[in-house]
Amino acid sequence: MTTTRESLFVELRRLSLKVTGALLRMRQETYRDAAVAAKYKLLAAMVVSIAVRCEPCIRASVQMAVETGILQEELIEFLEVAMTMQGCPGEGWALKAFAAFKECVRGQQLADTTYCAHE
């Protein structure tokens, strides 16, 4: 990601504080443990991200799910849902999510999550 894009994103957040702040608060409320554990909400968000083909969203939801302690087996079952619902295109996008998971597990910082709706 370029510094220019990062700067633009920071500036947009500063200029749109009410909306971006509201979105941040909404995400914090949504992706918390409640009746449904946060990790499952994040895995559901990953499936939706695969469906809409948003790579930054995929990477962000996977990273946050890893931070909640998801197991590879849990990730795989949700990837199977995405692949089942979308067939071959879903498989290609599910591979992106699996690659992000492997990077997170190895302790690598994921790139391209700044512009994600989960930020």
VENVENWO-V465319 format. One record per backbone hydrogen bond with DSSP energy under -0.5 kcal/mol. CO is the residue of the C=O (numbers start at 1). NH is the residue of the N-H. If there is no record, write none. Layout:
co=CO nh=NH
co=CO nh=NH
This chain:
co=2 nh=6
co=3 nh=7
co=4 nh=8
co=5 nh=9
co=6 nh=10
co=7 nh=11
co=8 nh=12
co=9 nh=13
co=10 nh=14
co=11 nh=15
co=12 nh=16
co=14 nh=17
co=16 nh=20
co=17 nh=21
co=18 nh=22
co=19 nh=23
co=20 nh=24
co=21 nh=25
co=22 nh=26
co=23 nh=27
co=24 nh=28
co=25 nh=29
co=26 nh=30
co=27 nh=31
co=29 nh=32
co=30 nh=32
co=36 nh=34
co=37 nh=40
co=37 nh=41
co=38 nh=42
co=39 nh=43
co=40 nh=44
co=41 nh=45
co=42 nh=46
co=43 nh=47
co=44 nh=48
co=45 nh=49
co=46 nh=50
co=47 nh=51
co=48 nh=52
co=49 nh=53
co=49 nh=54
co=50 nh=53
co=53 nh=55
co=54 nh=58
co=55 nh=59
co=56 nh=60
co=57 nh=61
co=58 nh=62
co=59 nh=63
co=60 nh=64
co=61 nh=65
co=62 nh=66
co=63 nh=67
co=64 nh=68
co=65 nh=68
co=65 nh=70
co=66 nh=69
co=71 nh=75
co=72 nh=76
co=73 nh=77
co=74 nh=78
co=75 nh=79
co=76 nh=80
co=77 nh=81
co=78 nh=82
co=79 nh=83
co=80 nh=84
co=81 nh=85
co=82 nh=86
co=83 nh=87
co=86 nh=89
co=86 nh=90
co=87 nh=91
co=88 nh=92
co=89 nh=93
co=90 nh=94
co=91 nh=95
co=92 nh=96
co=93 nh=97
co=94 nh=98
co=95 nh=99
co=96 nh=100
co=97 nh=101
co=98 nh=102
co=99 nh=103
co=100 nh=104
co=101 nh=105
co=102 nh=106
co=103 nh=108
co=104 nh=107
co=113 nh=116
co=116 nh=119
